[in-house]
Amino acid sequence: MLSPHNLLSNSPSIEKMVSVAAGTMAIAIGLAVSPAQADPFRANESRMNDAQVEQAFDAMFRESRYNQANQLLNSASASEPLTHAMQASFAYWDEDWNTLAAEAEQTLNAAQSLVDSGDPMRGHLYLAVGHFMEGAHAFLTQGTVQATPIVLSKVRQVFDNLEKAEELAPNDPEVNLIKGYMDLMLAVNLPFSSSEAAIARFQSQAGPSYLVDRGLAIAYRDLRQLGDALAAVNRALDTTPNNPDLLYLKAQILRLQADDMTGEEKASTFRTSVSLFNQSLRNANQYPRDLSEAIAYEMCRTQDEMNERNRNCRNIANMRVEEALAANN
């Protein structure tokens, strides 16, 4: 298990640690939900009952309708910390650092209210999330040298609160998904923890399954275990078919697999990857602009490698996003 002591004593690069924290913030918070009912984690013991939050989750994670989810969150319960955590994710994607800071503070306030009002497990869980976001904000706005002592302090608070939540409810699916996702992403990107152990814990303790498989696909992709990554993303697609985010992830994995191929197998894999990038890009009207441009850029770079050319993919990506948006109007 990761701990602040591991971070302080064994990490060879504080800059790497805080950049991973910033870069995985939206994933760790954003994927930690399953939109099945008003309480997306528990069928028999509801701990959250805001239908508007549930609708936002459903729009985002089953259909990848980010913009619709963002609109729904504007009228969701301010007393639910997940409302603010999700809004912070949108601020992160928009590079709106002032809103990110404000939503991180609101996450902490709502989480502390849960601690005080009789739900300490979820309260400590989202205190961890709020401190995680505040550490990422410091890194993004202050630079490595100035932000490092702030980030280290926040890391301590993150793990202290995660441990408290886990002690209170070691088998709770919400605790295990959020904590497991943070552990997994840090273990994959940093050298002080076993990625195999983090993956094993995540598989056995977290839920729901399609979000676990999505997280595993990302982890295996980054570890270059591409066969495992493809199997995981295919399992996620079996549960949420044609999810544009998962099509994008599968396109990335196939693009990486093509590097290890030759001849017609390589060409065929490239073509399939480009087709999946294109299917995902057709949903540009549902995405934040930066996400649409990232998909279009990666598609262009894949086409260029396939055809041995070198175009200005930034300009082409912008053009393709505009074309996709026009096609949806």
Beta strands, then each sheet from edge to edge (+ up, - down):
end
